[in-house]
Amino acid sequence: MPTRGSGFVNVTAEVAAVVARSGVRRGLCTVFIQHTSASLVIQENADPAVLRDLQRWISELAPEGRAWEHDDEGPDDMPAHAKGAITRTSESIPISDGRLALGTWQGLYVWEHRARPHQRRLVVHVCGE
């Protein structure tokens, strides 16, 4: 999954397509991101101000300007790890009638914590009947 740098990438449609191809009608979809400087979040998908506010909030919690000891990959590296530590690496979503049982205003996002674009790997596990 490509990211554009710090911020959110809506992956709902891609994960929903995996669920549809699986043929599972009722079960559970678990999505896992194989990275420590990006995370997953289920969040508001109607008003983009929510995502902008979340981005500002987390940037205040773990700013690049802090004197981090770990800075091998640049000034955004350790803040990205700190952001990853307080967010999630996986999300579990029920499957109902062959579809993700997300609420009306919910979407699944990769939350990129690094400043530059990256390729992020997601593992999607679908089980059920």
N, C-alpha and C positions, 0 to 999 in steps of 0.2 A: 504494500500500500504506500504510494508516494505521499509525502507531506510537502507543504510549501514553506516550512519553517514554523516558528512558534505560533501555535493556534490550533484550531480544530478542523478535522476532516470527517465529514459525515460518512460513515461506512454502513449505514442501515440497509441500503439497497443491496450492497454486495453480500452482506450476511444473510439477508432475506432470500437472496437467490440460492445460496448454499442450502438453506433450509428447504426451499421448494424442490431443488434437485434431489434431496435426500429421500423424499417421499414420506417422511415422518409426519403424521397428522396430529399426534399429541405426545409431548415429551419436553425435552429441555435442550436448549442451545447454549453452550458455553463458549465464550470467545476469550482468548488469551493473547496478550501481546508479548513477544519475545524480546523485550528491551527494558532497560532500566532508566532511560531518559525520555520516555514517552509513556502514556497511560491510556486507559479506556474510561469512558464516562457515559452514562445514560443521562441525557439532559434535554432541556427545552429545545424544540426544533422549529418553533414558530417565530419567536422574536429574537433576532440576532444580537440584540442588546444584552441578553443574558450571557451569551458566550463572551462578548467583549468585557462585561463586568467581571466574569470569572477569570479571564486572562489578566486583567489589571490586578485583581485581588491576589492571585497566586504569584504574580511578579513582585508584589510588595512583600509577600511572605519570604520569598527566596530571591533577593535581588542579585544581579550580576556584580554590583559594586562592593559587595561584602568581601571581607578578607578570607576567602575559602582556601584551605590548604591544598585540596585537589584541584589542579587547574591544567593538567597535562594536555587536554584537548581544547583549551581556550576558556575564556571567561564565562561562557554560558554552560560549561560542562557540569560543574558541581551544582549550580542552581537547578539544572535539569534533573539531576539525581535527587536533590531534596524535594523537588516538586513530585517526582515519581514516588518518593517514599510516603507522601501523604495522600496520594491518589490510589488508583487501583490498576492492577495488571490483568484482571479478568472481570467479566460480567457474565452472569447466568440469566437467560431470558426464557420464560416458558414458551412452549409452542402449543397453539390451540388452533384447530381446524387447518393445520398445515402452514400456519403463519406465525411470525413472531408476535407474542401477546404484549406488545408495547402499548402504552397509553396514547391517547389522541395527540398529545403534544410532546411525546418522547422520541428521541433519536439516539442512536449509538454512534459515538464519536471516538476517533483516535485523537488524543490530546498531545500534540507535539510540544515538547518542552525545550528543544534546542532551537537556536536562532536560524540555522540554515536548513534547507530541505534535506530530508532523509528518505530512505526506503525502509518501511517498517513491516515486519512479518507478523501476521495474525494466524493463530491456530483456531479453527472453528470445529467444535465437536458437537455433533447432533446425535441425540439418542432418544428413543421412544418407540412408539408403535404407529 
